[in-house]
Amino acid sequence: MQTFRKITERKSDGLVIHISSLNDRSTEVVMRDRITIGAAEECDVKIRMTEAAAAKATGPVIELVRTNGVYRIASYDSNLEVTLNGRPIRSNKAIDDGDEIWIGPSGPSIHFFPIQATAALVPGRRGGAHVAPFIEQAAMEASASSRRDDAKIFLREFTRELVREINPSTKIIAFAILILLVAGSLYIGFGLVSELRRTRRINDDLRAQTEAAKAELERTNKQLKVLGESNNNIIRSLSLAAKLRADYGSGVALIFGSYMYVEAGTGRPLRYPESQANESGNSIQSGSDSTTLTPEGNGEIAEYDFVGTGFHVGAGYLLTNRHVVQPWDADDRAQSLNSTVRGQPRLRKLVAYFPDQSQPLALKFKQASRSDDVAVCTIDAKDLPEAVPVLPLEGDANEVVGNMVVTMGYPNGPDRLLALLEENEARGVLARYGSVEASLGYLAQTKHIQPLMTQGNITDLNTRKIVYDARTGEGGSGAPLFGPSGRVIGVTFAVFTENTASNFAVPVRYALSLLEKAGWKAPEAPESEPKEASNAGPASTHPGT
């Protein structure tokens, strides 16, 4: 039975020194009693140092001396930062197996391996283990050699001796096993290559099929998208009016107001003349057809009611017509009156009745356009109910003759709303309330103020007019005109008197600049330039007041 034992201690025959210097690595075997290590030519072991370290060096960096078979540090260059195993180096320190010396923080580094510490254990015969002679012979050859990388000699001789120690039968078995391993590896390799090729072909086929299926799916998706858009357009065209009524009907208001005339300079209101009675108590009528107004006397103040439509566009801003909030220029009643003084019109009341709201909201006139029949009014934000929706505006609408349009407003004012009541209820309202304002108050309390919605098509276009055939009437001025997109594209301002199916609207893009001047912040993109179109039809009159 073979046994192994540890080699007994004896004097070191030399050192194996491994040097890592900058980008160089080398191993040397030195058998001398005194060994000098440094960058100078006379040193036994030469190392490469940085320029800064070399400038500080005054001789050998380290000097080792063998005493009683152990190598110790005899001296070192104190000008350099030399450490042993991470600690400051000191003299007379023994060199142990695996010790590492660093010269400066960035190197070079030096590893030491005493020869007896790395001696091989080889199986001995009954006499026990012994140190392989070839190791000592290789070390001796290396110490006498002038080559720097003498470790190669050591390894070469070690391999030769190891091969000589192996039995021939073991060599044959090992060679056979090696051949079998090579053959098995080749067989497995060829099998793997064949399988990889087959898998690659299958993957290529699957990839081609997937690409074809993907292309077909994309074509199908495009067809479905086109079909879906077509269906949606049809559905929208069939249900647009109902959807607009549900979404935005509560944002369309009935505007009611009154105005009077005041004497220029004094501000006194103009009144009807006091009526005079004859002996029988009947009023005496003057011979003139028109009534003369005067600031004198105690007659009734001449006040004129008017109604129209407006719609909420956000932040308490309402769009309507100029002639709705400034009705005196188009009101035949006021034009037929005479006055002994020059009177100036003045708004006395301006309110908005929203659907499902029991109380009117006070309106404040902000601005009106000089060139287009549009005006802006505002409601105090604290008074505006949250339920009032914001009607979206389409400033860059592409109007086309034939496009479907929807309008919502209050044609015929309170008369149409009263006509929708039961006959007995309508008669009771007319009998109980003697004014338009009082009647509207009743209708608001009973939630009967609802806009009339009509649907039609664009029949003609002009640069500043949209002509359409959705029916409206007096009181419908200021109503929003919705396009196919469900956004407001115009503001109704007139109807052709000889054909009530021909109505006129101002494109909403002309109202956007007016809104912005009034302080409205538009969420939409900047308005587009108006597009030229064909001229509009015959002359028109206002349906509002």
Secondary structure as GFF3:
##gff-version 3
##sequence-region A 1 545
A	DSSP	beta_strand	15	21	.	.	.	ID=ss1
A	DSSP	beta_strand	24	30	.	.	.	ID=ss2
A	DSSP	beta_strand	34	38	.	.	.	ID=ss3
A	DSSP	beta_strand	45	46	.	.	.	ID=ss4
A	DSSP	alpha_helix	51	56	.	.	.	ID=ss5
A	DSSP	beta_strand	62	67	.	.	.	ID=ss6
A	DSSP	beta_strand	70	76	.	.	.	ID=ss7
A	DSSP	beta_strand	82	84	.	.	.	ID=ss8
A	DSSP	beta_strand	87	88	.	.	.	ID=ss9
A	DSSP	beta_strand	100	103	.	.	.	ID=ss10
A	DSSP	beta_strand	109	114	.	.	.	ID=ss11
A	DSSP	three_ten_helix	115	118	.	.	.	ID=ss12
A	DSSP	beta_strand	121	122	.	.	.	ID=ss13
A	DSSP	beta_strand	130	131	.	.	.	ID=ss14
A	DSSP	alpha_helix	133	144	.	.	.	ID=ss15
A	DSSP	alpha_helix	151	165	.	.	.	ID=ss16
A	DSSP	alpha_helix	168	248	.	.	.	ID=ss17
A	DSSP	three_ten_helix	249	251	.	.	.	ID=ss18
A	DSSP	beta_strand	252	263	.	.	.	ID=ss19
A	DSSP	beta_strand	292	293	.	.	.	ID=ss20
A	DSSP	beta_strand	303	314	.	.	.	ID=ss21
A	DSSP	beta_strand	317	320	.	.	.	ID=ss22
A	DSSP	alpha_helix	322	325	.	.	.	ID=ss23
A	DSSP	three_ten_helix	327	329	.	.	.	ID=ss24
A	DSSP	alpha_helix	332	335	.	.	.	ID=ss25
A	DSSP	beta_strand	338	339	.	.	.	ID=ss26
A	DSSP	beta_strand	343	353	.	.	.	ID=ss27
A	DSSP	beta_strand	361	362	.	.	.	ID=ss28
A	DSSP	beta_strand	364	368	.	.	.	ID=ss29
A	DSSP	beta_strand	375	378	.	.	.	ID=ss30
A	DSSP	beta_strand	404	409	.	.	.	ID=ss31
A	DSSP	alpha_helix	413	419	.	.	.	ID=ss32
A	DSSP	alpha_helix	423	432	.	.	.	ID=ss33
A	DSSP	alpha_helix	436	445	.	.	.	ID=ss34
A	DSSP	beta_strand	452	462	.	.	.	ID=ss35
A	DSSP	beta_strand	465	468	.	.	.	ID=ss36
A	DSSP	beta_strand	480	482	.	.	.	ID=ss37
A	DSSP	beta_strand	488	495	.	.	.	ID=ss38
A	DSSP	beta_strand	503	507	.	.	.	ID=ss39
A	DSSP	alpha_helix	509	517	.	.	.	ID=ss40
###
